[in-house]
Amino acid sequence: MTSPDGSSDAAGRAALGSRASAKGIACGIGAGALWGLVFVAPEWVRDFSALHLSTGRYLGYGLVAAMLLAPRWRAVRPHIGTGQWKDLTWLSIAGNTLYYLLLTTAVQTGGIAMTSLIIGFMPVAVTIIGSRDEGAVPLRRLVPSLLLCAAGTLCIGAQALDGQQDGSTGQRVIGLLCAIGALASWTSYAIGNARCLRRLPRVSAHDWNLLTGVVTGLQSLVLIPVALALDASHHEAGAWLRLGAVSAAVAVFASLLGNALWNQMSRLLPLTLVGQMILCETVFALLYGMLWERRLPTPLETTALACVTLSVLSCVAAHRRPVAVEVTA
């Protein structure tokens, strides 16, 4: 029965919001599971540079996106103007081309663990910036989540930088700098992409993902001659086939499907919660890395995983808005 103050209507809206949040969280977890693959992919093609893998991945992403967008182009085109193309250009650079180039270099020179450590600070940056958005959860309510996130990433850092990692000091410094660059690049993408999606209600998250893929694919064409010119080593035909297979797999699963889930989540969740969902990528990257190395997590890694999980759960709890329902006779 509806109360005079409309509390049942409020409860209904809360229920709808709860379902949207649950869907958004599920999409964020799915995106993290798929994106975690990018931390392992460089290990499968170590005889190729980060530039090769970045070029192959985004060329494949662009080709598939163009094929899927073609039948929908007439419906999408009226909603995409000059401003949107500019946004797509810089978002494609920050979130795809530049980010993955830096990330792959970081993995190959600094290792999976150290790279995931630096990327693990991304939720803190996105959440703090997102707390300034209209309607955002006050930052003070997110302090426990941010502290848990920081504790988890510091545990990973202690494990990664304990002097037992492979590679020279110079290589690890390069990996560290590239990981920091990747952090800055993708933080700007996560914030800018979420805000662009909210300004374009008539463009679906799927279509925006395809448009991003097309622009990213065009950017990858510029990288092809650069990658070939800088490659002085000889590769067998089998190695090129392996690079093509890995690039295609990462393009479809991480770029196409992962980005689609992330865009859908970005429309359903506030930016302060979007930031915390990035931790799912860190968790899956660690799990995939341990599977690749065929080992169990160390005590520090176990602590890190626990902190990261609790960080996400506490952030979700902070975004709940219970509605009191009064029933009148």
Residue, then its C-alpha position, 0 to 999 in steps of 0.5 A: m500500500t502506498s503511504p501518503d508521503g510516497s515512500s513506496d515509490a521511493a522504495g521502488r526507485a531504490a529497488l531499481g537502483s539496487r538492481a542497476s548497481a548489481k548489474g554494474i558491479a557484475c559488469g565491472i567484475g567481468a571487465g576485470a576478469l577479461w582485462g587481467l589477461v593483458f598482464v599475461a599476454p606479453e609473457w606469451v610473446r616475449d620475443f616481440s616488443a611491446l610495440h608489436l603487441s600493442t599494434g597487433r591488439y589494436l589493429g584487430y580491435g579496430l577491424v572487428a569494431a568496424m565490421l560490427l559498427a558498419p550495419r549501425w552507422r546510419a543510426v549512430r552517425p547523427h549523434i557523433g559530432t566534431g566534439q565527440w570525435k575529438d573525445l574519441t581520439w584522446l580517449s583512444i590514446a589514453g585508454n588504449t594505444l599509449y596505455y597498453l604500450l606503457l603497460t606491456t613495456a612495464v610487464q616485460t621490464g619490471g614484471i607482472a607483480m610490480t606492474s599490478l602494484i602501480i596499476g593498483f593505485m588507480p582506484v585511489a586516484v579515480t575515486i578521489i577525483g570522482s568524489r567531486d562529481e555531483g551526487a557522489v558519495p562523500l569522500r569521508r565515507l570512502v576512507p576505509s575502502l581507500l585505506l584497504c586499497a592502499a594496504g593491498t597495493l603496498c603488500i604487492g609492492a613489498q613482494a615485487l620490490d624485495g630484490q628477488q625479482d628477475g632483471s637488472t636494476g635499470q630494467r626495473v626502473i624503466g618498468l616502474l616509470c612505464a607503470i606510473g605512466a600507464l597509471a596516469s594515462w588510464t586514470s585520465y581515460a577512466i574519468g573522461n570516458a565515464r563523463c563522455l558516456r553520461r553526456l551521450p544518453r542516445v549513444s549506447a555503451h556498445d556503440w561507443n565501444l565500437l567507435t573507440g575501437v575504430v579510432t584506436g584501429l586507425q591509430s594502430l596503422v601509424l604504429i605498424p611501420v614504426a614497429l617494423a622499423l625498430d625491429a632488428s631481430h628475425h622472427e620465424a613464421g611460427a612466432w608471427l602466427r603466435l603473435g597474431a593469435v595472441s593479439a587477436a585473442v586480446a583484441v576480442f576478449a580484453s578490448l571488445l568484450g572487456n571494454a563493452l562491459w566497462n562502458q556499461m558499468s560506467r553508465l550504471l555506477p557513480l564514478t567513486l564506485v567505478g574507481q574501486m571496480i578497477l581493483c578487479e583487474t588487479v585481482f585477476a592479474l595477480l591470479y593469472g600471474m600466479l597460474w602462469e608461474r604455477r605457484l601459490p600466493t605468498p603471505l603478502e599476496t594473500t594479504a593483498l588479495a584480502c585487502v583488495t576484496l574488502s576494499v571493493l566490498s566496503c566501497v559497495a556498502a558505502h554506496r548503499r542508500p537505504v530507504a525507510v518505508e512507512v506503511t499506513a493503515 
